[in-house]
Amino acid sequence: MKTRTKQPFLLIAKTIFGSVCVLMLGMHFLSAQNIAVWEDNQQHLWVFDNGVAQQIEYLPVSGYKVGGNYLIYEDTRNNTVYYRHGQKQTLHTAKFLDQYTVTRFYAITEVANVLSVIDDKRLETISLEPKPVNDQYFVYGDSIVAFVDYDNFLKVYDKGKLRELEKFTVQNWKASNNSFAFCDNADIFHFYHGGNTETVDWDLPQDYKVGSDFLLYINQFGEFYLFDEGNNTMLDNFAPQSFACGNSVAAWVDYQNIFYIWDNGNLEEVLPNPPKYYQVFDNTIMYLDDLGQLYVYWRGQHHLLSPYPPKSTQMYEGIVAYEDERGYLKGFYEGETVNFSTQIAASYKLFGRVLLYDTNHRNYQLYFEGKTY
């Protein structure tokens, strides 16, 4: 994993409500989530950050939201606080947590029509008056925020850069981690990724799902298409029963109940009968086959995790955690099948690459990169 580092700098901004926003940010770029958060028996707030656990609050907090390598929470004094890499800074001297939307890389806030983004580099005000599209002021992914500005131009904040597209009237839009698609008022279907906007179809689709740098859609005639690298490919003459997209992977059940996986140009017929359920996260697909067996598909390989249906599951890129029929936590961690817990777990939560679980009355343990803490 590559890291870019520069000296941290201090950003001070004043919100429209008069509360002071103070933020110390270093220039780091991380692709994985290695942070977990919990409250102990005394409701003290703890953070596990890249293998190190520390208590960061000694009084109860009223709420928190977790991003890829950061945390935003409200302390007992009603301050909105930003934690990252062992440092805390006050964002607002008031309760603003509900105004924040968190992704792996961005913290997005829309307060009194001012749209702002915090990424690992800076605090950026990207619009003073975004216009709603079907009651949505913006669509977003991990590294992208799209919005219609006050001047009716469609704009996108993409990997730290604000780009102006065209003066579109947007009917609807959807985003993935790094791309988004939209239909304009002329019923033309567009796709934005990597700084470029392409025309997908000259008519409104019946439905569409956006992946990272590609999309799947059902056109006006009910035909199923893949749009990838500027090209349209018909996948089927008939619409699928369901479909989902991730990062260079996709899965769907066609009209004949056949389950397919598409992986970066390679199409595989996986099951002749539909799975009981399936889920796509980034480059990872989890599915329960028609016999109730739990599988994960990762980097071109299918891995059988359990011959029996799990009680519950959670997943991340390259990771699946599930509760077996006896209450133990098992799963898959970046290529290896793992027994996460030796005790029955009362509860568990997967924070990216960190699995947090409670063995008894907030007696928490964590699994991270092959170690139990």
N, C-alpha and C positions, 0 to 999 in steps of 0.2 A: 504494500500500500504506500503510495507516494504522498508526501506532506509538503506543503509550501508554508513557510513561516516568515513573517515580518514582525517588526516591533509593534506591540499593541498601541492603540491610540484611543483617546477619549472623545466620545461624541456626546454633546449636550444639546438636547432639543426641548422645546417647550410645547406641550400639547395644547389643544384648543381649549381644554378645560382649565389650563393654568398649572397643572401638575408638572413637575420637573422630571424629565427623562434623562438619566445618566447611564452611559453604557461603555464599559471598557471591553474592546474587542480585539483579539489577535487575528492575524490572517492565516487561518488554518482551513484546510479542505479535507474532510473525512468522508469516506464513502460508506462506512458501516456504523451501525448503532451499537455502542459498547457501554451504555449507561442504563442503570435501573434505579428505581426510586421506591421507597416504602416508608411507612410510619411504624415505630415500635409500640410497645405496650403503653408508654407514656405519651404517645402521639408525637414524638420527636421525629423530625424528618431526616432520613438517611439517603445517601447517594452512593451507588457503586459505580465507579468511573474508571474504566480500563484496568480492572483488577484491584482497585483500591476502594474500600468502603470508608465513608466518613459521615459523621453527624453534622448537618449544616444548619439545623434549627433546634433550639431547646424549648420552644413553646409550640403548641399546636398550630398548624397552618389550616387555612380554610379551603385550599384546593391547589392543584398543580396540573400542568400539562408537560409532557415529555417529548422532546424532539430527538434528532439523531445523536447529537453530542451535547445537548443543553437541556435546561429545565426552566420553566417559568412557573412561579407560584405566588400566592398571597400569604404574607406572614401575619402574625397576630396583631401587628400595628396597621393592618390594611394596606401595606405597601405591596406593589407588584414588583417581584424580584426576578432577576435573570441570573441563573447559575451556569457557568461553563468553565471546564478545565480547572476546577478548584477555586474559582473566583466568583464572588457575588456582586452584582450591581443593581441598584434600584432603578427600575424603569419608570415607575410612577409612584407618587406619594398618595395613591388612591387605589381602589380595587378596579383593575382593568382586565383581569384574567379572562373573563368571558368574551372580551373583544379580540382575543388572539386565536388564530388558527396556526397550528404547528405542523411542520413537515420535517423530514430528515435534515434539510438544509436551511429552510426558511421559517421564520416566525412572522406571520402576516397579521396585520391589524387594520381594521376599518372603523375609525372613530369619528363621528360627526362628519361623514363624507370625505375624510382624509384617509387615503389608502397608503400604508407604509409597509416596508419589508425590512426585517433584520436578517441578514445572512452572516456568514462567518467573517465578512470583511467590513460591513458598514451598516448603518441605519439609513435607509433610503425612502424618502417620500416620493411615491411614483404617481400619485394623482391627488388633486385637491377636490375633485368632484366626479368620481366614477358614476356611470349611468347603469342602472340595473337591466339585466336581460332575464326575463322571466323570474324576477325577484332575486336574481343572483348578481351581486356587484362584481364578482370575479370568479374565475375558475382557476384551479391550481393543481400542481403536482409537487414533487420533492424539490425540483429546481426550476419551476416555471410558474408565473402568475400572468394570466391574461385578463384584460378588462377593456371596457369602452370608456374613453375619457370624456370630459365635458365638451370637447370639440367634435365628438362623434367619431374620432379615429380609434380604431382597434389597436391596442398596444399590448406589448408583452414584455415582462421582466424575465429574462432568460439567462441563467448562469451569470448573474451579476451585471447584465447589460439591459438597458431599457431601449426597446425597439418600437418604432412606429410602423404599423403595417399600412392599411388603407382605411378610407372612410366608409366602413361597412356598417350597415344596419344588420345586426346579428339576430337571427331567429332563435337559435339554440347553439349550445356549445358543450364540449366535454374535454377533459384533460387527462393525461397520464403523467408519469413521473417527469417527462421532459418534452412532451408534445401536446398539441391540442387540435381539435377539429371543430368546425363550425359551419353553419348554413346561413347565407346572407339573405337579404330581402328579395333577391332575384331567384331564390331557390337553388343557388349554386352551392355545391358542397366543397369545402376547402380543408386543407390539412397543413398545419404549421409544425415544422421540426427543423432543428439545426440552423435556425436563422432564415429559413426559406418557407414561403407559402406556395402550395401547389393546388391546382384544381383537381379534385378527385372525380366528381361527376357533375353534370349540368342540371341534374334534377335532385330533389330532396330524397334522402334515403328513408326507408321505413324505420331502420334502427342502425346504430353503429356503436362500436367499442374502440377505444383508443389504447394502443400499446405504445411502447417506447420506440419511436421512429417508424411505426407502421400502424395500420388500422384494419379492422374487419367491419364490413357493413352489408346490409341487405338493401338492394336498390329498389326503385319504385315498382319493379316488376316481380319482386320477391326472390330475386337471384342473390346468391351469397358470394361476396367478393373480398379479396385481399388487396389492399393497396400498400405496396412496399417498394422503396427505392424508385419512386416516381411511376411505377407500373401498376396497372390493374390486372388482376388474375381472377377469373371466375373459378370458385371452388365447388359450386354446386348450382344446378338449375333451380333448386328449391331452398327455401329458408331453413336454417337449422332450428332445432327446438330451444337451444341455449348456446351461448358462446361467451368466452372471456379471453382477455389479452393480458400479457405481462411484458417483460423485457426480452424481446426476440423470441418469445414463445407464446402460443395460444392453444386453446382447447375448445372443442365444441361437440355437441351431440347432433347429428344430422337428422333429417326427417324420417330416416329408416332406423333410428335408434343406435346408430354406430357412433362410437366415441373416438374422436380423432385428436391427435396432438401435432401441432406445427411448431417446428423448432428451427428458426433461422433458415428457412427455405426447404427444410426436409419435412415431409408429411408422412405420418404414421397412423395406420388404423390400429387402435389400441384394444378396443373391446367390441364384440359384436352386439352387446347389449349395453344400455346406458348405465353409467355408474350411479350409485345411490346419491352421491354428491361429488362435486369437485371444486377446487379453488386454485386460483393462480395468484402467485405473488412474485413479482420480478421474474427471475429465470426458473422458478420452482413451481411444480404442479403437484398438488395433493389430491388423491381421489380414493373413494371407497367403491370397490367394484360391486357387481350385482350379487356376489356371494358374501359381501360384508367384509372383505379383506381390505386393509388399509395399505395404500402404496404412496410413494413419493417419486416423482420424476424430476431428476436433476442432472444437468449436463449430459443429456443423451441416454441416461440409464434409468430403468425402473427398479425401485427397491421395495420389497415387501417388508412392511413394518409390523403388521399384526394380522394374524388369521381371523381375528374377531373384531367386530365393530368397537371402536373406542367409546368411552363415555363422553369425552370432549377432545377437541384438538385446537391448537394454535400454530401459526406458521409465520415464517419470515424467509428471506432469501437464503436458500440452502439449509433451512432448519425446519423441522416439524417436532412439536411436543404433543404428546397425547396421554390421557389418563386411561390405564387399562381397566379390565373388568374388576380388579381388586383394589384400585385406587392408587397404584404406583405410577410414577411418571416415566415414560419411555419415549423414544423417538429417534430422530435422525439429525446429525449435526455435521454439516459440510462434508458429506461423504461417508460418515461412520454411523452405524446404528448404536444407540446409547441407552443404557439404563440410567436415567437422570437421578432418581431418588431410591434410596434403600428403605425409606419409610413411606407410609401412606401420606399423601399430600392433601391437606384440607382445602387448599386453593393454590393456584399458580397463575403466573402472567409472564408472557414472553415479551421482553423489551428488546427487540432487535436480536442481537447475538447473545443476550444475557437472559437466562431463565431464572426467574425468582419464584420460590415456592415456600409455602407455610406448612411446617410439619405439625405444629401444635400451638395455638393461641399466639400468633405473631412471632413464632420462633422461626425466623426466615433463614433459608439457605439459598445459595446461588450456584448456577453452573455457567461457566464461561471458558471457552477455548480448552476444553478437556479437563478442567479443574472444578472441584466443588469447594465453595467458600462458606 
